[in-house]
Structure formats: structure tokens, C-alpha cells
């Protein structure tokens, strides 16, 4: 749903009337806005990240008996992708399902959410939440005005227009979208040129030739129809050096303004949604292979030896750079390496 100026004016006029009800019998529900960049669908069909947000909203409405409602705005229809994190910090946006490294420029620690070859399996990523690395990351975000509501990890792969990008030696001369500053460092070391764009701008970049190869989640590879432009897919189903943390986040300012029972409800439902999120991510790792194969692309997997080559480059470039940013980043990296 795209909000027009008329909607905002109408909402502004209606709000005082609702507030006047105060302690009356018809007290107004609290409505929160949850924004994300991914294609919209329904609670049963479409991008699982949009479906997860809709399921989250439905569960909150049911459990609160309508006292707390969440409106979902897909496709960056409420605000531009890169503006969402800063808006949450200021209390101007309530919630977002947001790729954590997109906010790495504001909070350097968040770049660990797409650190090349650091997380290479779902089991490893899922273990972060309750491990010291997860607790540390939660504390960092809390101090920056962000509450982590629901943890979701996604494996990713590589779609390429003409040439395959499987091993580091394949990268030379390609224009590659890596998805994070750290991933770009690895690609540059392997000989690629890089560009930085949100995944929802991927199709246009591939279509115009501005981008030769693109790393993103399996779900985005499907949702943004990149099989239409690609002759090769390097799948992340068996193993991947591209794992992104894409959690549901919430403005701490907004969260703090809710009653305790609603805060607890949001966190409980967020935790419950994680299983759906991880199952959706894994299903798309399989589905993306089917979609690209059907479109005529050649699908390849990473073997352990090739993964090792990427990890060696990452350790010497991105990991080293990240650890040097601050004591906090160095601690997070050390804690993450302890999770196998």
C-alpha cells in the first residue's frame, strides 16, 4: 500500500478524535507500522519475508485482541530502503525487517551480519542468538536505539549474466554487487569491480549491464526475477560464504512507550516467527535452483575447497578490516569465531 498525502492528512485529522476517547469504552488500538523493501504478497503467497511480517502482524492482533495492530508496508512503499534504520533510531519508523549490513555505515558492528565466510551454515547462524556474540550484538543495538525482535539468517548465491562466478579466480574483470562493504572487499581482492545498491535495484542493474554478477539471498534472487537475466547460478544450498542476518527490528523509543504486556508479546511472537523464517529461507535455497534451471541457467554448488579459498581471502581482508574498526567490532568477531 502506497500512502498518499491525502492519507496522511486524514490520519492527522482522525488522531485527535481517537485520543479524545481516552479511558472511554471505545479506546483506540495502538497501530504500528512495519516497513520492508521486499515484494508484497499475502500471508500465504509470495516472498517469505513479507509473509513472515504478515504472520507476525496477525499473531499480534489476535493475541492482543485488537489492542495492538501492525500494518505491513512492503516494497519500500512507506519509505526508501536505506532510510529505514535511521528512522527507527529516531522513532520516526516503528519496525522493519531490515538487512543488518545496510546499516553498517551508521553502526559499524552491524557489518558482521554479512561477514564473508564467517557464517557458512544455518545451524551456525541460528546459534548466534543465544551465544555470547548474539548477546553482545543485541546490547550494541540497544545502545543505538534498536531492539532485535526476530532473528532470521539467509544463505545467498550468485547470479551472473554471462560468466560463472564460483571460485575467486572467476571474479577477475566482473562488475559485482556483493551486498556489503566487507563482501565488496573480498570481491575486489579477487579482481572484481564492485557496486553498492539495495537488492531491490538489482534487476535494473543487471538489465542495463551495470552489473555482471550479483550476490544476494536465494529469496531475493527469486523475488526479483533475476533468472530472466542470468546464464549462471552459484547456489548457496549446500554451503555458502554469503549468509545475511535479516532480522525484524524495532525502534527502542517506540518499544519503550508500550505497556510491559505488549512489549513481552512482541518479543515472544518475534521468537516464534524465527522457525518460519528459517524454514522459508531453506526452502528458497532449493527453489532458486529449480527456478534458474527451468530458465536455462547452469546451476553449480560450492565445494569445501572453494569455500576455503573464499574464507582465506575474507580472513585477510574483510575480517581484518572489521576487527580494526573498534574494540567492540574486534570482540564481536572473536565471539563469532567461537560459534561453529
C-alpha positions in Angstrom: 0.0 0.0 0.0 1.4 3.4 -1.0 0.4 6.2 1.3 -0.7 9.5 -0.4 -0.7 12.9 1.1 -4.5 12.6 1.5 -3.9 9.5 3.7 -1.6 11.4 6.0 -4.0 14.4 6.2 -6.9 12.1 7.0 -4.8 10.2 9.6 -3.8 13.6 11.2 -7.4 14.7 11.4 -8.6 11.4 12.8 -5.9 11.0 15.5 -7.1 13.8 17.9 -10.7 12.4 17.8 -9.4 8.9 18.7 -7.3 10.3 21.5 -10.2 12.1 23.0 -11.8 8.8 23.7 -9.2 8.3 26.4 -10.5 6.0 29.0 -13.8 5.6 27.3 -15.2 2.2 26.3 -14.2 2.6 22.7 -10.5 3.3 23.4 -8.4 3.2 20.2 -6.0 0.5 19.4 -2.3 1.2 19.1 -1.1 0.9 15.4 2.5 0.2 14.5 4.0 0.4 11.0 6.3 -2.3 9.8 8.3 -1.4 6.6 10.5 -3.6 4.4 12.0 -3.5 0.9 10.8 -6.8 -0.4 7.9 -7.6 -2.8 4.5 -7.7 -1.2 2.2 -10.7 -1.3 -0.3 -12.3 1.0 0.0 -14.2 4.3 0.1 -17.4 2.3 1.8 -16.4 -1.0 4.9 -14.6 -2.0 8.3 -13.6 -0.6 8.6 -15.4 2.8 10.0 -12.3 4.4 6.8 -10.4 3.6 4.7 -13.4 4.7 6.7 -13.5 8.0 5.9 -9.9 8.6 2.2 -10.5 7.9 2.1 -13.6 10.1 3.8 -11.6 12.9 1.1 -8.8 12.5 -1.7 -11.4 12.5 -0.4 -13.1 15.6 0.0 -9.8 17.5 -3.5 -8.7 16.5 -5.0 -12.0 17.7 -3.0 -12.2 20.9 -3.7 -8.6 21.9 -7.4 -9.0 21.0 -7.0 -6.0 18.7 -5.4 -3.7 21.2 -2.1 -3.7 19.2 -2.2 -3.7 15.4 0.7 -3.8 12.9 0.4 -2.5 9.4 2.9 -4.0 6.9 4.3 -1.8 4.1 6.2 -3.9 1.5 8.4 -2.8 -1.4 9.8 0.3 0.4 6.3 1.8 -0.1 6.4 3.7 3.2 10.0 5.0 2.9 13.2 4.3 0.9 15.2 1.2 1.9 18.3 2.9 3.2 16.3 5.4 5.3 14.5 2.8 7.4 17.2 2.1 10.0 17.9 5.8 10.8 14.1 6.4 11.0 13.8 3.6 13.6 16.6 5.1 15.7 14.8 8.4 15.8 11.4 6.9 16.5 10.1 8.0 13.1 9.5 4.4 12.0 8.2 1.7 14.3 9.5 -1.5 12.8 11.3 -3.0 9.8 12.5 -6.4 8.5 15.9 -5.0 7.6 19.2 -6.4 6.2 21.5 -5.6 9.0 24.7 -4.7 7.0 22.7 -2.0 5.2 23.0 -0.1 8.4 26.8 -0.7 8.7 27.6 2.9 7.9 25.6 4.1 10.9 26.6 1.2 13.3 29.8 -0.4 12.2 29.2 -3.5 14.3 26.2 -4.5 12.1 28.6 -5.3 9.2 29.1 -8.6 10.9 25.7 -9.6 9.7 27.2 -10.3 6.3 30.8 -11.0 7.1 32.1 -13.2 4.2 32.6 -16.9 5.1 32.1 -16.2 8.9 28.7 -17.9 9.0 28.6 -20.8 6.5 25.5 -22.8 7.7 22.1 -22.1 9.2 22.9 -24.1 12.3 25.9 -21.8 12.9 23.8 -18.6 12.3 20.9 -19.7 14.5 23.3 -20.5 17.3 24.3 -16.8 17.4 21.2 -15.5 19.2 21.8 -17.3 22.5 25.6 -17.3 22.3 27.8 -14.5 23.6 28.1 -13.0 20.1 24.3 -12.6 19.9 24.0 -11.1 23.4 26.8 -8.6 22.5 25.2 -7.6 19.2 21.8 -7.2 21.0 23.5 -4.9 23.6 25.2 -2.8 20.9 21.9 -2.3 19.0 20.0 -1.5 22.2 22.6 1.3 22.9 21.9 2.7 19.4 18.1 2.7 19.8 17.2 -0.5 18.1 15.5 -3.7 19.6 16.1 -7.0 17.8 12.7 -8.7 17.7 13.2 -11.7 15.4 16.4 -13.2 14.1 16.5 -14.6 10.6 19.5 -15.8 8.6 19.5 -16.3 4.8 22.0 -18.1 2.6 22.8 -16.4 -0.7 24.2 -17.3 -4.1 25.5 -15.6 -7.2 23.5 -14.8 -10.3 25.7 -13.9 -13.3 24.8 -12.7 -16.8 27.4 -14.3 -18.9 30.3 -15.9 -17.0 30.1 -18.1 -13.9 31.3 -16.8 -10.5 32.1 -19.8 -8.4 35.8 -19.6 -7.4 37.7 -16.4 -6.6 39.6 -16.7 -9.9 36.3 -16.3 -11.8 35.8 -12.8 -10.4 38.5 -11.0 -12.4 37.1 -8.3 -14.6 33.5 -8.7 -13.5 31.3 -5.9 -12.1 29.9 -7.5 -9.0 27.3 -6.4 -6.4 28.4 -8.1 -3.1 25.7 -6.7 -0.7 28.1 -5.3 1.9 31.3 -3.3 2.2 33.0 -6.4 3.5 31.8 -8.6 0.7 32.9 -6.0 -1.8 36.4 -6.1 -0.2 36.6 -9.8 -0.9 35.4 -9.4 -4.4 37.9 -6.6 -5.1 40.7 -8.7 -3.8 39.6 -11.5 -6.2 39.8 -9.0 -9.1 36.3 -7.7 -9.5 34.9 -4.2 -9.7 32.1 -3.6 -7.2 28.9 -1.5 -6.9 26.7 -0.8 -3.9 22.9 -1.0 -4.4 20.0 -2.4 -2.5 18.9 -5.8 -3.7 15.6 -4.3 -5.0 17.6 -2.4 -7.6 19.3 -5.5 -8.8 17.2 -6.2 -11.8 17.7 -2.8 -13.4 21.5 -3.0 -12.8 21.7 -6.4 -14.4 19.4 -5.5 -17.3 21.5 -2.4 -18.2 24.8 -4.2 -17.9 25.9 -2.0 -14.9 26.3 -5.3 -13.0 27.7 -8.6 -14.4 27.2 -10.7 -11.3 25.1 -10.3 -8.2 25.3 -11.8 -4.7 22.1 -11.8 -2.7 19.8 -14.1 -0.8 18.1 -17.0 -2.5 14.8 -15.4 -1.8 15.8 -12.1 -3.5 17.2 -14.0 -6.5 13.7 -15.4 -6.9 11.6 -12.4 -5.9 13.5 -10.0 -8.2 13.2 -12.4 -11.2 17.0 -12.5 -11.8 16.7 -15.8 -13.6 15.4 -13.8 -16.6 18.8 -12.1 -17.0 21.2 -14.9 -15.8 23.1 -17.7 -17.5 24.7 -19.0 -14.3 23.7 -19.5 -10.7 26.1 -20.4 -7.9 23.8 -21.9 -5.3 24.1 -21.4 -1.5 22.0 -24.5 -0.7 24.9 -26.8 0.3 27.3 -24.2 1.7 27.8 -20.5 1.2 30.2 -17.7 2.1 27.2 -15.3 1.9 24.9 -15.5 4.9 23.0 -12.4 5.8 21.3 -11.5 9.1 17.9 -10.0 8.2 16.0 -9.5 11.5 12.8 -7.8 12.4 14.0 -4.7 14.2 12.0 -2.2 16.3 12.6 1.4 17.4 13.6 1.3 21.1 11.8 4.7 21.5 8.5 3.2 20.3 9.1 -0.1 22.1 9.7 1.7 25.4 6.4 3.6 25.0 4.3 0.4 25.0 3.0 -1.3 28.1 5.0 -4.2 29.5 2.5 -6.8 28.4 2.7 -5.6 24.8 6.5 -5.5 24.9 6.6 -9.1 26.1 4.1 -10.1 23.4 6.1 -8.5 20.6 9.3 -10.3 21.8 7.5 -13.7 22.3 5.9 -13.6 18.8 9.1 -12.5 17.3 10.8 -15.6 18.7 8.0 -17.8 17.4 8.4 -16.4 13.9 12.0 -17.4 13.7 11.2 -21.1 12.8 9.0 -20.0 10.0 11.7 -17.6 8.8 14.5 -20.2 8.7 12.3 -22.8 7.1 11.4 -20.2 4.4 15.0 -19.4 3.8 16.0 -23.0 3.4 13.0 -23.8 1.1 14.1 -20.9 -1.2 17.7 -22.3 -1.4 16.1 -25.3 -3.1 13.5 -23.4 -5.0 16.1 -20.9 -6.6 17.9 -23.8 -8.2 14.7 -25.0 -9.7 13.7 -21.5 -11.0 17.1 -20.8 -12.6 17.4 -24.3 -14.1 13.9 -24.0 -15.6 15.0 -20.7 -17.1 18.1 -22.3 -18.7 20.8 -21.2 -16.3 23.6 -23.5 -15.3 23.5 -24.2 -11.6 26.6 -25.0 -9.6 27.5 -25.6 -5.9 30.5 -24.6 -3.8 32.7 -27.4 -2.7 34.7 -27.3 0.6 38.0 -26.5 -1.2 36.5 -23.5 -3.0 34.8 -22.3 0.2 38.3 -22.4 1.8 39.7 -20.1 -0.8 37.0 -17.6 -0.2 37.5 -17.9 3.6 41.2 -17.3 3.2 40.6 -14.1 1.2 37.9 -12.9 3.7 40.2 -13.5 6.8 43.0 -11.4 5.2 40.7 -8.6 4.1 37.2 -8.1 5.5 37.8 -9.8 8.8 41.0 -7.9 9.5 39.4 -4.6 8.4 36.3 -5.1 10.6 38.3 -6.1 13.7 40.4 -2.9 13.3 37.4 -0.6 13.4 36.9 -0.7 17.1 37.3 -2.8 20.2 33.6 -3.6 20.0 33.9 -4.9 16.5 37.0 -6.9 17.4 35.2 -8.5 20.3 32.2 -9.4 18.1 34.4 -11.1 15.5 36.2 -13.1 18.2 32.9 -14.2 19.8 31.5 -15.1 16.3 34.5 -17.3 15.5 33.7 -19.3 18.7 30.4 -20.4 17.2 30.9 -23.4 14.9 
